Amino acid sequence: MTDAECTAFLQWALPRLRMRWAGFRKVRGQVCKRLSRRISTLGLKNLEDYRAHLTAHPDEWDHLDSCCRITISRFYRDRGLFDYLTVTLVPDLARETHGAEGELQVWSAGCASGEEPYSLALLWQLAAGTHFPEVRLVVEATEADSSLLERARDGIYPASSLKDLPEDWAREGFEPADGRFRLRDRFRTDVRFSNQDIRRQMPEGPFGLILCRNLVFTYYEESLQVALLERMMARLKTRGALVLGAHERLPEGSGLLEQVHPALPVFRRPTKGAAPVSLSD
């Protein structure tokens, strides 16, 4: 399978899965390798045979969908964003939570192997949360790939996954484990994992903070982005925050959210009285 052949196939197949080729252009190699393995497993010769197989076996589209899950992740990914979460956004949300229900609920959507939700636990326990002893930060982490969730629950990572973490956090947060690093138990307690595909199921919330980075607004077509954003906003508290990936933008029609940092994809409802976002009006 050549790169050109795989590209042509993805440009044909992705719209049928309500996905965007633009989101896959730079990471297509991961998907192409999976496709090559799948074609070999099925005993087929090439992508043309696989197209015919998709036509004859509609259930195969579900397997193709699973081949298109991008699994690039690491702790504290996008350092500037996580610095802002640590120093400004999470303390602001905790301050608004303080004296109320006493629990700041966070949703990490598409959590892969757990690096993002565990990064939140680390930043809370080692930095932001030290100023709010009466507030508990609880993270709901969802992921469609059950094999990634198994790795997340194991909590054991190669050194490369920790390279962006502050060095003192890495030392305090992890212990050596046969050449890799195991997250200490104290940082796992308030992180809960669920096997959910965001297109079909979401946790109930409501959440003070939702991180949906490098998933919906990168890989899915805009009409699906709009529908999923509406469902996410129904789960976001008044003045809650939504965080996107570094190169993502909200779809047209989401004007009831305001970007609260000029260089970072962090959005909040502008007033306490703002109504839930409706993109279909």
Secondary structure, DSSP 4 states (H G I P E B T S, - for coil): --HHHHHHHHHHHGGGGTB-HHHHTTTHHHHHHHHHHHHHHTT--SHHHHHHHHHH-TTHHHHHHHHT------TT-SHHHHHHIIIIIHHHHHHHHTTTTSEEEEEEES-TTTHHHHHHHHHHHHTGGGG-TT-EEEEEEEES-HHHHHHHHHTEE-GGGGTTS-HHHHHHHEEEETTEEEE-GGGTTTEEEEE--TTT------EEEEE--SSHHHHB-HHHHHHHHHHHHTTEEEEEEEE--TT--PPTT-TTSEESSTTS-EEE-SSTTPPPP-S--
